[in-house]
């Protein structure tokens, strides 16, 4: 699979790329380039990628790499890399704007935040709103409530950015937040509440993409359907639901600070 950022170089050198794809094959096909000649390749496929696929790292630190076994006689590594790095700036302006790149790759874990003081009345209101959002999206999807939020974010974000970026963002949030939150919610109750905690993780992921104003399966909820989850998240609270009781957790040990039975 091609990594971002992917480019095709032709003689000149001239650099080609696509706003919504990092597939070398798709770049070649779209621009109708002749990749193979009688005497060998006519084009050079290259990638300029950050360590660990962390797109928040400075562009100057991204590494240039030729992604094919042989190159044409006209290929000059220094000149071609220079041309690609010029295009990398345009590539970044196209693909790394409109969403919170820095936080996506350095996500905030609510259970590691200093909990903000919010009245129990307001916390209960936010908890009820979060439950309502999940139920509304679930009704639209025709799926379980918790899978529905995942489906909404998954479908909407993938339609907004290309697959390689979505895969990197998903991996970052999963590894940095999901695993840590899961470890904080004790094993004895994780089996019954894990899916609902995941709902907040997915809502947080969606909140990293403010450029998306219409969310699949959540169209009736307006341009910012995840706001109740996000308000709780940035205040240091994580909701859970075991099928009967809603709870709010806070702190590194996921202490229960509020319970609500609908």
ZIPEWO-V239328 format. One line per field, one symbol per residue. ss: DSSP state (h for helix, s for strand, l for the rest). phi: phi as a letter, one per 20 degrees, with the letter a starting at -180 (. if undefined). psi: psi as a letter, one per 30 degrees, with the letter a starting at -180 (. if undefined). A space follows every 10 residues. Layout:
BEGIN
ss = ???
phi = ???
psi = ???
END
This chain:
BEGIN
ss = lllllsssss lllssslsll sllhhhhhhh lllllsslls sllssssssl hhhlllllhh hlssssllll llllllhhhh hhhhhhhhhh hhhhhlllll hhhhhllllh hhlllllllh hhhhhhhhhh hhhhhhhhhh hlllhhhhhh hhhhhhhhhh llhhhhhhhh hhhhhhhhhh hhhhllhhhh hhhhhhhhhh hhhhhhhlll llllllllhh hlllllhhhh hhhhhlssss sllllsssss llllssssss ll
phi = .fdeedcddd gqecdcbcfd bcefffffff eleefddfdp feccecccce fmlefefggf efdebedbfc cffffdgfff ffffffffff gfffdddnbe fgffdcfeef fdeffffcff ffffffffff fffgfffgff fmcfgffffg fffgfffffe cegffgfffg fffffedgff fffeeggfdg gedgffffgf ffffgfffcf fedcegmcgf enfcfegfff ffgfenccfb bdoccecddb nfelffdbcb dg
psi = kklkkklkkl kelkkklkeg khkeeeeeee ghkjeklega kflkklkjkl kggjfflkef fkkkkkhlel llefkjeeee eeeefefeee eeeefglfli eeeefilkjf fgljkkjkle eeeeeeeeee eeeeeeeeee eglleefeee eeeeeeeffe lleeeeeeee eeeeefeeee eeffjleffe effeeeefee eeeeeeffif fjfjkkfgef gafifgeeee eeeffgkkll kgfekklkkl lfghkkfkkk j.
END
